[in-house]
Amino acid sequence: MTTRKSFREIAQWIDDRSIENELPNIQYELRSVAKQHRWLNSADAHISFRNIVDRHKGGLNSKEISFLFYNTWLIDGALGTTTVSLLFDKKQAAPWLSLRADLIGKEIRNSGYDIAALCEVFEEKYQKIIKKQRFSYDAMGPVWTIGNVSSGLYTLSKFSMSYKRHRFEEKGEFPDNWSNKGVLHTTIDLGIGKIDLYTTHLFWGSGEFNPIEKTKIQLNQLKELTEFIKETHNPKHLVIVAGDMNINPGRSKENDSAYEKMAELFSSITLKNGSKISLEDLWKIKGGKKGGTNMPKKGCEPEKRIKNPVTGICYCNDDTDDVKDLDEGRYDCIFVQKPSESHDINIDFSRMKRRPFPFPKITYDDIKHLKKNPLYSQLFERLNSSQLLELLSKKIIEDCNGHLSDHIGVDVKFLVNKK
């Protein structure tokens, strides 16, 4: 990893808005962000600048991990005897599945993510398309069974990992009960220590589903998740939970305080050995403001994005305050465990960011496979490559509302040090 020698460099890592030229007036002294660095919101917290600096020195016992959670919207129109268009209460399946799967895989690879936890990758053929972008290890959540589609959970890693699955007993109501929703637990070996990553995708139901009943189903699924953590978690590892929770914290009064009940459930989990672990919402403890993740074009329009000048990646500008409720539509969450003495590693987290994944520039190589598609084969005969690319690019981008998914990705960096 990069060695950081100054307080400013460390502060930039903790909250990398400091390298974005569009925000020149924000102060980035280490003291101002130290409280975010090591769980210093607790009553017994103690700021040790020496300890913080030491963890940024690099070396063989230190690693920096880039992590992404992303709902991919890879919902096919027909899976076995069921149709996902009916399954998810949509008039039609999501568009341009193979193309988007390929482009999502390329974006993950080109962005340098070390671990990518995905959901709504329902079919193995789309998992294979994503994985071909040279990820070494992968794992899928509960798979399809007769009459049911898979969970759609799919995790890729540059590090070796083992995995376990849990299929929710609380199935909920139509249309979600057609999917084998559940939890994917991956134990990821970083070489200097391990983390226990749990990914999930909770119940949604139809748009007309009673919000109180929905909350009951979601909380039952969350209780199953915490029980699964109790059964599978190694106390030496640090727990991270990431998922599309389908819980809108901005509408607490409408959904029977679903977010608050989820946070309370995660705040105290008693393991088999009697010890307790606490998981906290990374967005909250890292000073997150606006947090919607369900629609890239709502609150994260192109004019409300910031481009990182080093990586060229666009993120939502979370310093804007033009929304009434800052938590509106924040369905995708990352909860992290407070570090404890039992862990083999120290782990620190950068500020969590929202990434909209606008459609990248489409090339002829991206669309040439459509020549075999009866709907488009005649176009390949009538038009030259430039005309074809212009025509299809416009249609593809319009069909997908300009984005690779109907969700915004959430990403964060881990700084891991061996104790």
DOSENU-80609 format. One record per residue: residue in three letters; z, y, x of N, C-alpha, C, O in turn. Coordinates in steps of 0.05 Angstrom, whole numbers, plus 5000, padded with zeros to 4 digits. Example, Ala and Ser with C-alpha at 12.3 -4.5 7.8 and 13.67 -1.06 7.14 Angstrom:
% DOSENU-80609
ALA515648865264515649105246515649345264516949345285
SER514249555257514349795273515750015258516150235268
% end
This chain:
% DOSENU-80609
MET500049765017500050005000500050255017500550235041
THR499450485005499450735020502250825027504050815010
THR502650915051505251015060505451305051503651465056
ARG507651375037508051655028510251775045512451665046
LYS509651995058511552105077512952355067515052435078
SER511952475046513252725036514252695008513252524993
PHE516152865000517152864973514852924953514752804931
ARG513053094961510853164943509052924938508252884915
GLU508452774958506752534955508152334936506752204920
ILE510752304939512252114922512252214893511852064875
ALA512652484890512552594863509852564850509652524826
GLN507752584866505052544855504652264846503252214826
TRP505752074860505551794851507051754825506051614807
ILE509451864823511051834799509651944775509551824753
ASP508452184778507152314756504552444767504552664777
ASP502352294766499952374781498352594767496052634775
ARG499452724747498152974738498053184760496553374759
SER499753144781499853334803497353354819496853554833
ILE495553144817493053164832490653244814488353244823
GLU491253314789489153394771488953694771490753834763
ASN486653794779486254074783486554234757487054474758
GLU486154104734486354244709489154334702489554484683
LEU491154224716493954294710495354404734497054274746
PRO494554644743495454744769498254864768499454914789
ASN499354924745501855074743504354904740506555004739
ILE504054634738506354464735507654414763506254344782
GLN510254434764511654394789512254104794512953954775
TYR511954014818512253724824514153674847513553514865
GLU516453804847518453744866519653464860519753394836
LEU520353324880521453054875523853054857524152874840
ARG525553264860527953274844527253274814528753164797
SER525053404807524353444779523453184766523453154741
VAL522652984782521652734771523352494780522752264772
ALA525352544796526952324807528252174784528651924786
LYS528952304762530352174740528551964727529451784714
GLN525951994731524051804719523651564738522451364730
HIS524651574762523851384782525351124781524150914785
ARG527851134776529450884776531550884754533950864760
TRP530650894729532450854707534951034708537150954701
LEU534451284715536651464719537451614694538751824695
ASN536651504671537551614646540251484636541351574616
SER541151294651543651154643546051304655545851464674
ALA548351254643550851414649551751364678552751544691
ASP551251124689552251054716550051104737550351004759
ALA547951244729545651284748546551464771548151644768
HIS545351404794545951564818543351614833541951424840
ILE542651864837540151934851540551894881542152034893
SER539051714893539151684922536351734932534551564930
PHE535951974943533252054953532451864976530151804979
ARG534351784992533851615015532651355005530651245015
ASN533851244983532950994972530151024961528450844964
ILE529551244947526951294936524851314958522751194956
VAL525451464978523551495001523051225014520751165021
ASP525151075019524850815032522950635017521450485030
ARG522950644991521250464975518250544977516550384969
HIS517750774987514950874989513850855018511750965024
LYS515250715035514450695063512250495067510850495088
GLY511850315048509850115050510749875067513149845072
GLY508849715077509549485093509049225079508149225056
LEU509649005093509048745082510648675057509848505041
ASN512948795054514748735032514548935009516448964994
SER512249065008511849264987508949244976507049214991
LYS508749264949506049254937505949454914507849514900
GLU503549564910502949744888501049594869498949514877
ILE501849574844500349424824499349604802500849764791
SER496749584796495549744774495249564750494049354751
PHE496449654727496649484703495349624679495649864675
LEU493949464663492649564638493249384615493249134617
PHE493949504592493949354566491849484549491749734547
TYR490149314536487849424521487149244498486649004502
ASN486949354474485849214451482849244452481849474449
THR481349034455478549044462476649064437474349134440
TRP477648994413475949004389473548814391471448884382
LEU474048584403471848384405472148184382472947954386
ILE471648284358471948124334469248034325467548194317
ASP468747774326466147664318465947634288467947654273
GLY463447594279462947574250463347294239463747274215
ALA463247094256463546824245464846644267463746614289
LEU467046524260468446344278469146094263470846094246
GLY467645884269468145634255467545654225465445744217
THR469545584209469145594180470045854168469845894144
THR471146044185472146294174470346524184468746494202
THR470746754172469346994181471347204188473147264172
VAL471047314212472947514220472547774205474447934202
SER470147824194469748054177471648044153472648254144
LEU472047804142473947774120476747774131478647884120
LEU477047634154479747594166481147864171483547884167
PHE479748054181480948314188480348534169480548774176
ASP479548464144479148664124477148864132477449104126
LYS475048784146472848964154470348884139469948654133
LYS468649084134466149024120464248864138462548714128
GLN464548894164462848744182464248704208466348834214
ALA463248524224464448474250464048714268462448884263
ALA465648714290465348934309462648914323461548694326
PRO461449134330458649134341458449064370460349104385
TRP456148964378455348934406457348794423458248894444
LEU458148554415460448414427459848334456461448394473
SER457648194461457148104488456848334507457848324530
LEU455348544499454948774515457648914522458148974545
ARG459248954501461849084506463648914523465149024540
ALA463648654519465348474536464548504565466348514582
ASP461948514570461048544598461848814609462748824632
LEU461449024594462149294603465149324607466049464625
ILE466749204589469649214592470549074618472149184633
GLY469348844623469948704648469248874673470748874692
LYS466949004672466149174694468049414698468749484720
GLU468849534676470649764677473349684689474549824705
ILE474349444681476949344691476649304721478449374737
ARG474449174730474049124758473649374774475049414794
ASN471949554765471349794780473649984781473850154799
SER475549964762477850134761480050034780482050174784
GLY479749794790481649684809484249584797486249564810
TYR484149504771486549394759487149124772485448954776
ASP489749084778490648834789491348634767491048394770
ILE492348744744493048574721492048714696492548954693
ALA490548574679489548684654490348494632489548264631
ALA492048594613492948434590491348544566491548774559
LEU489748364554487948444533488648304507489948084507
CYS487848414484488048274459485448324443483748484450
GLU485148164422482748154406480348054422478048134416
VAL480847884441478647734454478747454442479747274453
PHE477647434418478147194401476546944410477446724405
GLU474246984423472646754429472546714459472446904475
GLU472446454467472446384495469946494509470046554533
LYS467746514495465246604508465546894517464346974538
TYR467047054503467547334511469547354534469447524551
GLN471447164534473347144556471847084582472347204603
LYS469946904580468346824604466647064614466347104638
ILE465547214595463947444603465647644618464847754639
ILE468147694609469947884622470847774649470847924669
LYS471547524650472547404675470547394697471247394721
LYS467947384691465947364711465847604730464447594751
GLN467347814723467548044740469548004763470748194773
ARG469747754771471147674795474247704794475447784813
PHE475447644771478347604770478947314777477647134767
SER480947284794481547014804482946834784482546594783
TYR484746954767486446794750486346914721486147154717
ASP486446734702486546824674488146634657488646404665
ALA489046724634490546564615490146664588489946904584
MET489946484568489546564541491946484524493346284530
GLY492546644503494746584486494146344467492246204472
PRO495746314446495246094427492346074419491146274410
VAL491145834423488245804419487645734390489445704373
TRP485045704384484245644356485045364349485345184365
THR485545334323485945064311484145054287482945254279
ILE483944814275482144784252483044964229485344954220
GLY481245134221481845324200482945594209483345774193
ASN483545614235484745864246483345954271482545784288
VAL482946214275481946314300484146334320486546294313
SER483546404345485546424366487246674362486846834344
SER489146704380490846944380489447184390490247414384
GLY487347144406485947374418487247474443486147664456
LEU489547374451490947464475489647344500489047114501
TYR489247514519487747434543488647604567488347854566
THR489747484588490847624611489347544636488947304642
LEU488547744652487147694677488947804700490348004696
SER488847674723490447754745489147694772487747494775
LYS489647864791488747804819490747634833490247534855
PHE493047594820495247434832495447174816494847164793
SER496346964830496646704816498846724795500746884797
MET498446564774500346574752500446314737498446164736
SER502646264725502946034706503446154679504146394676
TYR503145994658503346114631504445914611504345664615
LYS505646024590506545874567505746034542505346274543
ARG505545894519504646024495506645974472508045774472
HIS506746164454508346124430506646214406505746444406
ARG506346044386504946114362507046194341508946054336
PHE506646434329508646534310508846344286506846254274
GLU511346274279511846124255511646314231510746234209
GLU512446564235512046764214509146854214508347014231
LYS507646744195504746794195503947044181501847154185
GLY505747144163504947374147503047294125502847054118
GLU501747484114499947444092497047484100496447564123
PHE495247424082492347464087491947764093493147934080
PRO490247834113488447664127489447554153488247384165
ASP491747654163492747584190493447284192493347174214
ASN494147154170494946874173492646684179493146444182
TRP490246794181488046634191487846624221486346464233
SER489446784234489446794264492046664275494146694263
ASN491746524297494046404310495546614327495746574352
LYS496446824315497847034330500446924341501646744331
GLY501147044364503546944378504147104403503747344404
VAL505046964423505847084449504646924472504546684471
LEU503647074492502746954517504647034539504947274545
HIS506046844551507946894573506546814599505946584603
THR506147004617505046944643507147024664508147244665
THR507746824681509446884705507546934728506146754737
ILE507547184737505647274757507047294784508947444788
ASP505947154804507047144831505647364848503347344855
LEU507147574854506147794869506247754899505347924915
GLY507147524907507447464936510147534947511047404966
ILE511347754937513947834946516047804924518447874928
GLY515247704902516947664879515247614854512847624855
LYS516547564831515147494807516047674784518247774783
ILE514147704765514847834740514147654716512347484718
ASP515647674695515047534670513847724651515147904640
LEU511247694646509747864628509347724602508247504601
TYR510147854580509747754553507847944538508448184535
THR505647834528503848004512503647894484504047654479
THR503148074465503147994437501348174421500548384431
HIS500848094396499348254377500548194350500047984339
LEU502048384339503648334315501948354290499648444290
PHE503148274268501948274241500948554233502248754239
TRP498648564220497648814209497248794179498248964164
GLY495848594169495248574141493048764133491748894150
SER492548774108490448954098491549244096493949284098
GLY489649434093490549704091492349774068493849964068
GLU492149604047493749644023496449494024498049504004
PHE496949354045499349184046501949354045502049564058
ASN503949264030506449414027507749454054508349264068
PRO508249714062509349764089512149644093512849574116
ILE513749624073516449504075516149204081517549094099
GLU514349064066513948784071512748734098513348544112
LYS510948914106509748894133511848904155511748754174
THR513749094152515849124172517548864173518248784195
LYS518148744151519748494151518248274167519448134183
ILE515648254163514048044177514048114207514347934223
GLN513548364213513448444242516048394256516148294279
LEU518248454243520948414255521548124259522748044279
ASN520647954240521047664243519447564267520347394282
GLN516947674271515447594294516647694320516647554340
LEU517847934319519248044343521747874350522347834373
LYS523047774329525347604334524447344348525847234365
GLU522147234339521047004352520347064381520746894399
LEU519247304386518647384413521147394431521147294453
THR523247514421525747524437526947244441528047194462
GLU526647074421527646794425525946654446527046494462
PHE523446704446521646594466522346694494522146544514
ILE523046944496523947064522526546914531526746844555
LYS528346874513530846734520530246454531531646364550
GLU528346314520527646044528526146024554526445834569
THR524546224560522746204583523246394606522246344628
HIS524846594602525246794623526946694646529146584641
ASN526046734670527646684694529146934702527847134708
PRO531846944702533347184708532647324735533247554739
LYS531347164753530547294778528047464775527447634793
HIS526647424753524147574749524747814731526647814716
LEU523048024733523348254715521448214691519148134694
VAL522448284668520948254643519348504636520348724637
ILE516848454628515148664617513948564591512848334591
VAL514148714570512948634544510748844538511349084537
ALA508348754533506148934526504748824501504348584499
GLY504049004483502648904459501649114440502549344441
ASP499849024424499149184400501149114379500948914366
MET503049294375505349234358504649284328506049194310
ASN502449424323501749504296503949644282504149634257
ILE505649774297507949924286507450224294507150284317
ASN507450394274506850674278509550824279510650884258
PRO510550894303513151034304513051314292515151424286
GLY510651424288510451684276510751684246510851894233
ARG511051444234511351424205513851254198513751074182
SER515951324211518451174209519451164180520450954171
LYS519251384166520351404138518751224120519751124100
GLU516151184126514451034109514650734114514250574096
ASN515250654139515150374146517950254151518250064167
ASP519950364137522650244139523750244167524950054176
SER523250464182524350494209523550264227525150164243
ALA521050174225520149944241520449984271521349804285
TYR519650214281519850264310522750264319523350134339
GLU524450394304527350404312528550124312530150064330
LYS527849964293528849684292527749514315529149344326
MET525249564322524049424345525449504371526149334387
ALA525849764375527249854399530049754401531049684423
GLU531449734378534149634378534149334385535949244400
LEU532249184375532148904380531648854410532848664422
PHE529949014422529348984451531549084469531649014492
SER533349254458535349384475537549194485538849254504
SER537848964471539948774480539048494473539248404449
ILE538148344493537348064489539147894506539247914531
THR540547714493542447534507541047284516540047134499
LEU541047234542539746994553541446744550543746764542
LYS540346514556541846264554544346254572546346134565
ASN544146394595546446394613548646594605550646624619
GLY548246734583550146924573549747204582550947394571
SER547947244602547447514611545547654591544147534575
LYS545547924592543948084574541848244589542348334612
ILE539548264577537548434588536748654568537048604544
SER535848874578535149094560532249184567531549224590
LEU530649214546527849304549527649584537528649634515
GLU526249754552525950034542522950104540521350004556
ASP522350274521519650364517518750544541519850764544
LEU516850444556516050594580514950874574515351054589
TRP513750894551512651154543514951364540514651594548
LYS517151274528519351454523520751534549521351764553
ILE521351334566522851394590521251544612522351634631
LYS518651554608516951694627515951964616514052084626
GLY517352054596516752324586514252354571513052574570
GLY513252134558510852144543511052334519513152354506
LYS508952474514508852664491507152544469507952364454
LYS504652644467502852524447502252234455501952174478
GLY502152064434501951784442500051614426500151364429
GLY498351724409496551564393494751384409493651474429
THR494451134400492750944415490750804397489150634406
ASN490650874371489050714352486250824349484450674340
MET485751084355483051194351482351384374483551594376
PRO480451304392479851474415478851754407479151944423
LYS477651784384476452044376478452214361477752434352
LYS480952124358482952274343485152344363486852174369
GLY485152584372487252674391486552634420488052724438
CYS484352494425483452444453480452494455479052344468
GLU479552704441476752774442475952864470477752924486
PRO473352864477472552934504473753194515474453214538
GLU474053394498475153644507478153634511479353814522
LYS479453414503482353374507482953164528485053034527
ARG481153134546481452934568481653064595480653284599
ILE482852924613483053014641481852804659482252564656
LYS480252894678478852724696480352724723480652924735
ASN481152484731482452464757480352504779478352354780
PRO480652704796478552774815478252564837476252554851
VAL480252394841480152184862478651944852476851844865
THR479451844828478251594818475851644799474251464794
GLY475751884788473651944768474251834740472551864723
ILE476551724736477351614710478351834692479852004701
CYS477551824667478452014647480851904632480951674624
TYR482852074628485252014612485652224591484652444592
CYS487152144570487852344550489852544562491552474578
ASN489552794554491353004563493852994545493753104523
ASP495852874555498352844539500153084539502253074528
ASP499253304552500753544552499953734529501153944525
THR497953654514497153814491499253784469500553574467
ASP499653994453501753984432500554064405501854194389
ASP498053984400496654064376496853864354495253874335
VAL498753684355499153494333501953524323503853584337
LYS502253484297504853514284506853314293509153374298
ASP505953064294507752844301506652714327504452604327
LEU508152734349507252644375506952334376505552244394
ASP508252194359508151894360506251784340506051534337
GLU504751944326502851844306500851654318499351724336
GLY500651414307498651214315499151094342497250984354
ARG501551094352502050964379502750674374505050584375
TYR500650514370500950234364501350054389502649854388
ASP500150144411500149974435502350064454502450294463
CYS504149884461506549954475507049774499506049554501
ILE508549874518509549724541512549764543513449994546
PHE514049544540516949554543517649424570516549214577
VAL519449544585520149434611523149394614524749544601
GLN523949204629526749134633528049324653526849394674
LYS530449394647532049544668532549354691533449124687
PRO532049444716532549274739535549204741537249354733
SER536048964752538748864754539148734781537248694796
GLU541548664788542248544813541048264816540648164838
SER540448134793539347864794536447844803535547634811
HIS535048074803532248064809531648044839533248144856
ASP529447904846528647874873527348124884526948164908
ILE526448304866524948544874526048794861527348784840
ASN525549024873525749274860523049354849521049294861
ILE523049484826520449554814520749834802522649894787
ASP518850004808518750274798516150314783514150184789
PHE516150494764513750534747512850824749514451014748
SER510250864751509151134749509151224720509851074702
ARG508251464715507951564687505751394674503651344685
MET506351314650504451154634502251344623502851564614
LYS499751254623497551414614495851274593495951034591
ARG494451434577492751334556489851364566489051584574
ARG488251154565485551154574483651084552483850874540
PRO481751264545480051224521477651044526476450944506
PHE476750984550474450814556471950904540470950744524
PRO470951144545468351214533466151044544466350934566
PHE464051014528461850834537460650934563459951164566
PRO460550754583459250834608456250844605455150764584
LYS454850954625451950964623450850684622451450514639
ILE449050634603447850374598445350344615443750534616
THR445050124628442650074644440849874631441649734612
TYR438449854640436549654629437649364633437349194616
ASP438949314656440149054661442248984639442648754633
ASP443549194629445649144608444449044582445748904567
ILE441949124576440849064550438548854551437548764530
LYS437648774575435348594576435748324563433848194555
HIS438248244560438847984546438047994517437747794504
LEU437748244506437148274477434248194471433448174448
LYS432748154492429948064488429847794474427847744460
LYS431847634476431947374463432947394434432847204419
ASN433847634427434947674400432547734381431147934386
PRO432147584360429947624341429847914330427648014323
LEU432248044328432248304316431048514335430048724325
TYR430948454361430148654380427748564397426748724413
SER426948324394424848214412422248374410420848414430
GLN421548464386419048614383419148884397417048984406
LEU421549004398421749254412421049224442419849404454
PHE421848994453421148954481418148924486417148984508
GLU416748834465413848814468412449074464410349124476
ARG413549254448412249504440412949734458411249914462
LEU415249734470416249964485416549904514417049674522
ASN416150114531416750074560419750084564421250154546
SER420550024588423450004594424950264589427250264579
SER423750484596425050744592425450814563427650894554
GLN423350764547423450824518425550634505427050714488
LEU425450384513427250184502430150254508431950244490
LEU430650334532433350404541434450644525436750654516
GLU432750844522433551084507434151024478436151114467
LEU432450864465432750794437435250624433436950694416
LEU435550414448437850234444440450364453442550314440
SER440450514474442950644483444050824461446450824456
LYS442250974448443151154427444350994404446451074393
LYS443050784396444050624374446750484381448550494364
ILE446850374405449350234413451650434413453850364402
ILE451350664425453550854427454350954399456650994394
GLU452351004382452951084354454550874339456450934326
ASP453650624342454950394328457850374337459550284321
CYS458450434362461150394373462750654374464850664387
ASN461750864361463151124361463651224389465651364394
GLY461851154407462051264434464051134453464351234475
HIS465350914444467450794460467150494461465950374443
LEU468350374481468250084484470049934465469749694461
SER471950074452473749954433474550164413474150404417
ASP475850074391476950264372479850324379481250464364
HIS480850234402483450304412483250444439481250434452
ILE485450574446485750694473487350514490489350394481
GLY486550474515488150304533490550464544490550704544
VAL492550314552494950444565495250314592495250074595
ASP495550484613495750374640498050514655498950734648
VAL498950374675501250454691501150324718499950104721
LYS502350444738502550314765505450224769507350354761
PHE505649984781508249874790508449904820506549844834
LEU510749994829511349984858513449764862515749794852
VAL512749554875514449314878515349294906513749294925
ASN518049264910519149224937520948984937522648944919
LYS520648814957522448584960525248674968525448844986
LYS527248564956529948634963530748514990532948554999
% end
